[in-house]
């Protein structure tokens, strides 16, 4: 019963986070802080389609640039396995994740690969990207830009200007 309650609470938190993001991206919230950009902050543009934020990134592990939905509720950054070069995927390193396959469903990633992601301004970040079956990616995109990346690079989302603000390693 405890697991059911924790799962229910986690689901409610994710639903609230998604609802908050959709309200922000569709309504362009007025709660933005217009702080000046510091010299060690970098920005990357994102686009909003159907009230969902997306970013297109180039990667050394994928066969083409990937369109990722920015998902603050996603613990990991994941990409459809059919876009990952099979030679770089470590299939022995699988992670169990919840929520992507349904509210109470647990699934395993298909493996992980160390990736260098390039933004349109040629700024690069490194991250482990987990591959998942395309059937778990809803919509017309290639994966999810997860919270692991946002935390590692201290990213902020500027919805007014449609920009991600981040710091590269050593810029803290």
N, C-alpha and C positions, 0 to 999 in steps of 0.2 A: 504494500500500500504506500510506503514511503517513496519508492521509486516512481510510482504513478503520480504522486503529488509533486515531486521534483520535476518530473517530465512536464506536467501541466504548467507549473510555474515557469519553467524554461520556455515553453511554447508561448505563453502569454507575454513574456518579456520580448521574445523575437517578434511577435505580432505587433506589439506596441512600437518597437524600434522601426519596423518596416512602415507602419502607419505614420510615424513621425517623419521618416525620410520622405515618404510620398507627399505628405502635406508640405514639407519644406521644398521639395523639388517642383511640385505643381504650383504651389502658391508663392514661391520665392519669399520665404519668411523674412520678416523685418527685424528679427532678433540677431542679425549678423553683427559681429564686431569688426569694425573697419580698422584693424591695427596696421601700422606701417610695416612694410616688408623689411626684415633685417638682411644684412649682406649675405648671411649664410643660409638664407631660405631660398628654396627653388620652387618653381610652380610648373604645373602641367595642366593643360586644358582637358576638360571632359565635356561630353554632350549629354543632354537630357532628351530621352525619347520615351513617350508614353509615361511620363512622370518617373522614369528610372534613369539614374546616372550611369553612363558608360565611358570607358576609356579604351583607346586603342593603343596597344603596346607591341613592340617588336621584341622577340625573345630568341635566344640562342638554342632553345630546345624545341621550338615549334616549327612546323613546315610553312607557316605564313604568319603575318601579324595577327594578334588575337584581340577580339572585342570582348572586354570583361565588364560585367555589371559590378559597380562599386556597391558592396554589401557589408555594411558595418556589423551586421549580425552573423556573418560567416567567420568562423574561427580561423579557417585556412584559406589560402588562395588555391583555387582549383581550376583546371582546364580540361576540356574534353580530350580523352585519350587518343582519339583519331587524329588529333592535331600535333601530338607529341612524337618527336623522332624516337622510335623504339630503342635505338642504340643508347640513349641517355637515361632511360627510365630504369630505376632500381625497383624491380618488382618484389624484392624481398622485404622492402620497407613499406608496409601497408599500415594505414591508420584507420581506426573505426571512427565514423562521424555519424551524428544524429541530425535529423531535421531535413536534410536535403532530399531524402527518399520518401518523406512523409513525416507527420508530427511525432509519431512514436517509433519510427523505423530507423534501425541502425544499418549502416552499410560500410563496406571497406573501400578505401581508395585502391586503385590498381597499381600504385607505386608512386615514387617521388623522384624528382630530378632537380639538381641545383641549376638555377636559371639566372641569367643576367637579363633584366628587363630594361628596354630603352624607351624613354619618352620621346615625344616629337622634337624636343629641343636637344636631343642626344644626351641628356642626363641619364645615368644608368644606376640601377639598384640591383642588389643580389638577394635572392629569396629561394626557398625550397617551394616548388610548385608540385602539388599533388594531382595526379591524373584520375579522372573518374569517367564512367561510361556516359556518353552523350545523352542518353535517355534521362539522366538526372538533371540536366541543364534545361531549364524551362525558358522558352523564348528564343529570339533570334540573336543569340550571342554565344560566345565560345567558352565561358566560364565565369567565375566569381573572383573579384579583387577583394581579398579578405582582410580581416582585422589584423592578422599576423603582419602583413606588410605595412598597414597603417600605424601599428604600434612601433615596429622596428624603426621606421623613419619619421616618427612623431608627426604624422600627417594630420592636416586640418582640411576640412572641406569648406570652401568658400562658395556657397550656393549663388550669391549675387553675381559673382564674376565667372562662375563655372570653372573653378580652378581647384586643384589639389595643391596644398602648400606643404612642403616637406624639407627635411634636412638630410643631407648625405652623411655617411659615416665620417666621424671626425668633426662634424660641423656643430657639435653641441656646445 
